[in-house]
């Protein structure tokens, strides 16, 4: 397969490693370069007498290097991957060296053992005794936390009623500590999810003319969540799991994979978004099942430049299973064993796009099921990104009635406009992709607008086809 520099950069999570890798992505620094369909290798000149033996398993991808670095990929692995993306013809060797062959063989053996262990674990989880024991253990852990958490929820309910009773205008007089102290008490009572929402509240003040309505709506959502938590025993199992996660109860991946069904499909990566805070890197990946048409959000963390647990590349296709967290509207998922199938040439437009009317209908249905929904994945086609007086709009032409007796068709509705939640730079990027014509865009619908993440030129693909 052919690697692009964007895909290579997605696997290099540490900015320092990326910078040093770019310096090493020069032909003069390498010898004994080669590649096959599944691996790439080379020897990088270092300060010592012996070059560093560097290899890449392209099926994972995974990295090996004889240097002492504990970061994967190291700067040599990053340099080799960037060189493969930029000048693949330089990796002309076709016979892997012995050291690379041994490493790849060990990796294959390890993967086979992992698969065998996963099969054994799944078989054990299927037994009634194991399920019963796990259920009892979960109930015991929850019972130990309930008293403290319920006390914190009761305090928050009283605080919310006092805020609304005093009036939203009174919040202007409150110092930052007014919000922080309440959030700290929630953390002490093991309700970090509620604490996060409380810390977001002061940011609503005076942001737009409608800030009182939006602040009141968020207070109402928070109150509804508190009341739902106080009535956990009366809720359905999915509702209980949803509420527990929202208030801050973390579910272990192992428990989720042991109790929830896995979804097998070929998954296409629609978007990868990475953010950094101190030494912690967070990656949000939206995937779409080619057969099930199901959307999945995979959130993973990397600390100190370590690789993410699941190596994903933009527009990559992966065959395997995802396990979704339980809840009223499962979107977040845990990857199982995923096999990289490559990247489709030409970056084709994803299938399954919808129009604005269907989006709003789907969102209304989703919001009715999960009233605390913050974002909804949307794959839209037919819109033109257009600059407006305040920000950007995604404009859709009026639908026409093909049965019009005049033959030319007549509009059946006014043009639809969706607000784009993006800066000018990204708006113009989308405009450049579309060329002023309708495009396909994927993003997150927030109820206030669409946060666009990536776009495809629909017209160009139709012309090519």
C-alpha positions in Angstrom: 0.0 0.0 0.0 1.0 3.6 -0.4 1.5 5.7 2.8 0.8 9.4 2.9 2.7 11.8 5.2 -0.6 12.6 7.0 -1.1 8.9 7.8 2.6 8.7 9.0 2.2 11.7 11.2 -0.9 10.2 12.8 1.2 7.4 14.2 3.9 9.7 15.7 2.1 11.0 18.8 5.0 12.9 20.4 5.8 16.3 18.9 9.5 16.1 19.8 9.8 12.7 18.2 8.1 14.0 15.1 10.5 16.9 14.8 13.6 14.7 15.2 12.1 12.1 12.9 11.7 14.7 10.2 15.4 15.5 10.5 16.2 11.8 10.0 13.9 11.4 7.0 16.8 12.0 4.6 18.2 9.4 2.3 21.8 10.2 3.3 21.2 9.0 6.8 20.0 5.5 5.8 21.4 2.3 4.4 20.1 -1.1 3.6 16.6 0.2 3.0 13.9 -2.2 1.9 10.2 -3.0 2.1 7.6 -5.6 1.4 3.8 -5.5 1.6 3.9 -6.0 5.3 7.2 -4.5 6.5 9.8 -1.8 6.0 13.4 -1.6 7.3 16.6 0.3 7.2 19.8 1.1 9.1 20.2 4.6 10.4 23.6 6.2 11.0 24.1 7.3 14.6 26.9 8.6 16.7 28.3 5.1 17.3 30.1 2.7 15.0 27.1 0.6 14.4 24.0 1.9 12.7 20.6 1.5 14.4 18.5 -1.3 13.0 15.0 0.0 12.5 12.0 -1.9 11.3 8.2 -1.3 10.9 5.5 -3.9 10.9 3.1 -2.3 8.5 0.2 -4.5 9.3 -0.3 -3.2 12.9 1.6 -0.8 12.5 4.4 -1.4 15.1 8.0 -0.3 15.4 11.4 -1.9 16.4 14.7 -0.2 16.8 18.1 -1.2 18.3 18.5 2.3 19.9 17.9 2.6 23.7 14.9 4.8 23.4 11.7 3.7 25.2 9.4 5.8 23.1 7.7 4.0 20.2 8.1 5.0 17.6 11.5 6.4 18.4 13.0 9.1 16.2 14.6 6.5 13.9 11.2 4.7 13.5 9.6 8.1 12.8 12.2 9.0 10.3 11.9 5.7 8.4 8.1 5.9 8.3 8.3 9.5 7.0 10.9 8.4 4.4 8.5 5.6 3.3 5.7 8.1 2.9 7.8 10.7 1.0 10.2 8.6 -1.1 9.0 4.9 -1.1 11.2 4.1 -4.2 14.3 4.5 -2.0 13.3 1.4 0.0 14.2 -0.9 -2.9 15.3 -4.0 -1.0 12.9 -6.9 -1.0 14.5 -9.5 1.3 14.0 -8.7 5.0 17.2 -9.0 7.2 17.4 -11.8 9.7 16.9 -9.5 12.7 13.7 -8.2 11.2 12.4 -11.7 10.3 13.0 -12.9 13.9 11.1 -9.8 15.3 8.1 -10.3 13.0 8.0 -14.0 13.8 7.9 -13.2 17.5 5.1 -10.7 17.0 3.1 -13.2 15.1 3.5 -15.8 17.9 2.5 -13.2 20.5 -0.6 -12.2 18.5 -1.6 -15.9 18.1 -1.3 -16.3 21.9 -3.4 -13.2 22.5 -6.1 -14.5 20.2 -6.1 -17.8 22.0 -6.3 -16.1 25.3 -9.2 -13.9 24.1 -11.1 -17.1 23.0 -10.5 -18.7 26.4 -11.7 -15.5 28.2 -14.8 -15.3 26.1 -15.6 -18.9 26.8 -15.2 -18.4 30.5 -17.3 -15.3 30.4 -20.1 -17.3 28.8 -20.5 -19.5 31.8 -23.4 -18.7 34.1 -21.2 -18.9 37.2 -18.8 -16.3 35.9 -21.6 -14.0 34.9 -23.2 -14.4 38.3 -20.0 -13.7 40.2 -19.2 -10.6 38.1 -22.8 -9.3 38.6 -22.5 -9.8 42.4 -19.1 -8.1 42.4 -20.4 -5.1 40.5 -23.4 -4.7 42.7 -21.2 -4.8 45.8 -18.9 -2.1 44.5 -21.8 0.1 43.5 -23.4 -0.4 46.9 -20.3 0.7 48.7 -20.3 4.0 46.8 -24.0 4.7 46.8 -24.3 6.4 50.2 -21.6 9.0 49.6 -22.7 9.6 46.0 -26.3 10.1 46.9 -25.3 12.5 49.6 -23.4 14.5 47.0 -26.3 14.4 44.6 -28.7 15.7 47.3 -26.3 18.6 48.1 -26.1 19.5 44.3 -29.9 19.4 44.0 -30.2 21.9 46.8 -27.5 24.1 45.3 -29.2 24.1 41.8 -32.6 25.1 43.3 -30.9 28.0 45.2 -29.2 29.2 42.0 -32.4 29.3 40.0 -34.4 30.8 42.9 -31.9 33.6 43.2 -32.1 34.3 39.4 -29.5 34.0 36.7 -28.6 37.7 37.0 -27.3 36.9 40.5 -24.7 34.6 39.0 -22.8 37.7 37.8 -22.1 38.6 41.4 -20.6 35.2 42.2 -16.8 34.7 42.3 -15.1 31.8 40.6 -14.9 30.1 43.9 -18.7 29.8 44.0 -18.5 27.3 41.2 -15.2 25.7 42.1 -16.2 24.9 45.7 -19.3 23.1 44.6 -17.3 21.2 42.0 -14.8 20.2 44.6 -17.5 18.8 46.9 -18.8 16.7 44.0 -15.3 15.3 43.4 -15.0 14.5 47.1 -18.3 12.6 46.9 -17.1 10.6 43.9 -19.2 12.4 41.3 -16.5 13.8 38.9 -18.9 13.9 35.9 -21.2 16.3 37.7 -18.2 18.4 38.8 -17.2 18.8 35.2 -20.6 20.1 34.2 -20.6 22.6 37.2 -17.2 23.9 36.1 -18.6 24.6 32.6 -21.5 26.7 33.8 -19.7 30.1 34.4 -18.5 30.0 30.8 -22.1 30.5 29.5 -22.4 33.9 31.0 -22.5 36.7 28.4 -21.5 34.5 25.5 -24.1 35.6 23.0 -27.4 37.3 23.4 -29.1 34.1 24.3 -26.8 33.1 27.1 -29.5 33.1 29.8 -31.6 30.6 27.8 -28.6 28.3 27.2 -27.4 28.6 30.9 -30.9 27.8 32.1 -31.1 24.8 29.7 -27.8 23.4 31.0 -29.0 23.9 34.6 -32.1 22.0 33.7 -30.1 19.1 32.1 -28.0 18.9 35.3 -31.0 18.9 37.5 -32.6 16.1 35.4 -29.4 14.1 35.7 -29.3 14.5 39.5 -32.9 13.4 39.8 -32.3 10.4 37.5 -29.3 9.4 39.7 -31.4 9.6 42.8 -33.9 7.2 41.2 -31.4 4.7 39.9 -33.3 1.6 41.1 -36.4 2.6 39.1 -34.5 3.0 35.8 -33.9 0.4 33.1 -30.5 -1.3 33.0 -29.4 0.8 30.0 -30.6 4.0 31.6 -28.8 3.1 34.9 -25.5 2.5 33.0 -25.9 5.8 31.1 -26.5 7.8 34.2 -23.7 6.2 36.1 -21.2 7.0 33.4 -22.5 10.6 33.2 -22.0 11.2 36.9 -18.5 9.9 36.7 -18.5 6.2 37.3 -15.8 4.7 35.0 -16.5 1.3 33.5 -13.5 -1.0 33.1 -12.8 -2.0 29.5 -12.5 -5.7 30.5 -16.0 -5.6 32.2 -17.5 -3.9 29.1 -15.9 -6.5 26.7 -17.0 -9.3 28.9 -20.7 -8.2 29.2 -21.5 -6.5 26.0 -21.8 -8.0 22.5 -19.0 -7.2 20.0 -19.9 -5.8 16.6 -18.0 -7.3 13.7 -17.6 -5.1 10.6 -15.1 -3.4 8.3 -14.6 0.0 9.9 -13.5 3.1 8.1 -11.8 5.9 10.0 -13.8 9.1 9.1 -11.8 11.5 11.4 -9.0 11.6 13.9 -8.8 14.5 16.2 -5.8 14.8 18.7 -5.5 17.3 21.5 -2.7 17.8 24.0 -2.7 18.9 27.6 0.6 18.9 29.4 2.0 15.4 28.7 -1.4 13.8 28.1 -2.5 13.3 24.5 -6.2 12.6 23.8 -7.3 11.1 20.4 -10.9 11.0 19.3 -11.5 8.7 16.3 -14.9 8.4 14.6 -15.4 5.2 12.7 -18.2 3.9 10.5 -19.1 0.3 9.9 -19.4 -0.4 6.2 -21.9 -3.2 6.7 -23.8 -2.1 9.8 -23.6 1.7 9.0 -23.0 2.1 12.7 -21.0 5.1 14.0 -18.4 4.5 16.7 -16.3 6.9 18.8 -13.0 5.5 20.0 -11.3 7.7 22.6 -7.8 6.8 23.7 -5.1 8.4 25.7 -1.3 8.6 25.4 1.0 9.8 28.2 4.5 11.0 27.7 4.7 10.3 24.0 3.7 6.6 24.3 1.8 5.1 21.3 -1.9 4.8 21.4 -3.4 1.4 22.2 -4.9 1.2 18.8 -2.8 2.4 15.8 -5.3 4.2 13.5 -4.6 6.2 10.3 -6.9 8.7 8.6 -9.2 7.1 6.1 -7.9 3.7 7.0 -10.0 0.6 6.8 -9.9 -2.1 9.6 -11.7 -5.4 9.9 -12.5 -6.6 13.4 -14.8 -6.1 16.4 -15.8 -3.1 18.4 -17.5 -3.3 21.8 -19.8 -0.5 22.7 -20.2 0.9 26.2 -23.7 0.2 27.6 -26.2 3.1 27.7 -29.3 4.6 26.2 -27.5 5.5 22.9 -24.2 3.7 22.7 -21.6 5.6 20.6 -18.3 5.2 22.4 -16.6 1.9 21.7 -13.6 -0.2 22.6 -11.6 -1.7 19.7 -10.8 -5.4 19.8 -8.5 -7.2 17.4 -8.5 -4.9 14.3 -6.7 -5.9 11.1 -5.5 -3.0 9.0 -6.9 -3.4 5.4 -5.2 -0.4 3.9 -6.4 3.0 2.6 -8.7 3.2 -0.4 -7.0 5.0 -3.2 -8.4 8.4 -4.0 -10.0 9.0 -0.6 -13.5 8.1 -1.8 -16.5 9.8 -0.4 -18.1 7.7 2.4 -21.4 6.1 1.7 -24.5 6.6 3.9 -24.7 10.4 3.9 -28.0 12.2 4.7 -29.6 15.6 4.2 -30.3 18.3 6.8 -33.9 17.3 7.3 -32.9 13.7 8.2 -30.2 15.0 10.5 -32.6 17.1 12.5 -35.1 14.2 12.7 -32.4 11.7 13.8 -31.1 14.2 16.3 -34.5 14.8 17.8 -35.1 11.0 18.1 -31.7 10.6 19.7 -32.3 13.5 22.1 -35.6 11.9 23.1 -33.7 8.8 24.1 -30.7 10.4 25.7 -31.6 14.0 27.0 -28.0 14.7 28.0 -26.7 14.2 24.5 -23.9 16.7 23.7 -22.9 15.7 20.2 -24.3 13.5 17.4 -22.3 12.2 14.5 -23.5 13.6 11.2 -22.4 12.6 7.6 -24.1 15.3 5.4 -24.1 15.7 1.6 -25.4 18.4 -0.7 -24.4 21.5 1.3 -22.2 24.3 0.3 -20.0 26.0 2.9 -20.7 29.7 2.7 -19.3 32.7 4.7 -21.9 34.7 6.6 -21.9 37.9 8.6 -21.2 35.9 11.8 -19.2 32.8 11.0 -20.0 30.1 8.4 -23.1 28.3 7.1 -23.7 25.1 5.3 -26.3 26.0 2.8 -28.5 23.4 1.1 -30.5 24.2 -2.0 -34.3 24.1 -1.9 -35.7 20.7 -2.8 -37.6 20.5 -6.2 -40.7 18.7 -7.1 -39.9 16.5 -10.1 -43.6 16.0 -10.9 -44.1 19.7 -11.6 -46.3 20.0 -14.8 -44.1 22.8 -16.1 -41.3 20.3 -16.5 -38.6 22.4 -14.9 -39.5 21.5 -11.3 -40.5 23.9 -8.6 -39.1 24.5 -5.1 -41.0 22.6 -2.4 -39.2 24.2 0.5 -36.9 27.1 1.3 -33.2 26.6 1.2 -31.9 25.1 4.5 -28.9 26.6 6.4 -27.0 24.9 9.1 -24.6 26.9 11.3 -21.0 25.7 11.1 -19.1 25.8 14.4 -15.6 26.4 13.0 -13.1 29.2 12.6 -12.5 31.1 9.4 -9.5 29.1 8.4 -11.4 25.8 8.5 -14.4 27.4 6.8 -12.2 28.5 3.9 -10.6 25.0 3.8 -14.0 23.5 3.3 -14.9 26.1 0.7 -11.7 25.2 -1.2 -12.5 21.5 -1.1 -16.0 22.2 -2.5 -15.0 24.8 -5.0 -18.4 26.4 -4.3 -20.3 23.3 -5.1 -22.1 20.8 -2.8 -19.7 18.6 -0.8 -20.0 15.8 1.8 -18.9 16.7 5.3 -18.6 14.8 8.5 -18.9 16.4 11.9 -20.6 16.6 15.2 -24.0 18.1 15.6 -24.4 19.9 18.9 -28.0 21.1 18.7 -26.6 24.6 18.1 -24.7 23.9 14.9 -22.4 21.5 13.1 -18.8 21.2 14.2 -17.2 20.1 10.9 -14.3 17.7 11.1 -13.6 16.6 7.5 -15.0 17.2 4.0 -15.0 15.4 0.7 -15.4 16.8 -2.8 -18.6 15.1 -4.0 -18.7 16.7 -7.5 -15.1 15.7 -8.3 -15.8 12.0 -7.5 -19.0 12.0 -9.6 -17.0 13.4 -12.5 -14.3 10.8 -12.1 -16.9 8.0 -11.9 
